[in-house]
């Protein structure tokens, strides 16, 4: 490949690799199934609404991407990536990374809360004990 | 002064009674409390029978949470000084009494050191493995550097502290690296921290297995913990 060809390739701003119709149908079906799963989890009290919203938004995003491929192409163009699938992968990875970090923060907070609860219960136990001793002395 | 001597204990049924009576003998007038950190043996029952107060954590939470339980309790019940010693019998209560004296004389936190008072620091009278000694040295170096104050026994759980220090630790206390990090925390908050040479005994029961790899891992972890500690906002008491 000579220099001119490379320059022409670099200058190419339109994404060249697009999603195939099959891939779009599959994505749409998966997105709908995913959202139904979320709804079912909420319905059966397996998932708090608080944590479901973000997953639901993700499902909607997936569906929109499948229905309007232009959005994905615009995204790829904005990122300077010529392959729509790569843009999709990168964005998905980033979202998952942010979500799992968010869950680590939640887990840390809950572990701190559990410790406080355990300490409070231990202290309650001592107070009961001292009341008993005082009762006996009286 | 209202004093509390507490003993963090996790499955120490073999030694807990002796530690309680030792504490009662050498720190007269203090209330004695065992913080039972989710023991599955008879530690809590024996401690109660020996007449100590018993704070039982419902599950094992680590030594930091156990210490903090005692500080919260002490503050709520108006104790002015807390002394603490391990439940395995390594800490003679007579030495804890000396630490309490240091706090009465004006230190906010007094820490017993096995290595501070030896004539020859290369031969600690306290028996220890080579890996542990190297680890101890590294901890000391790290903590002393970060606090600009010399500490020779950073993992010592034999301590005495006043309300000011209890407030600091009740607010935030490391759950994993309680002893090491709390020194840095106290110095940074401007507390008067005093290291006192003490005598400790070899373990009566049980052994802790700390090999070279674990040591290296601890050192690395301590380094990270202390670096983050340097970046934390200072807690200021009063």
Interface residues (C-beta under 8 A of the other chain):
Chain A: X115 X118 X119 X121 X122 X123 X125 X126 X129 X130
Chain B: X33 X35 X36 X48 X53 X54 X55 X56 X57 X58 X59 X61 X65 X68 X69 X72 X73 X76 X175
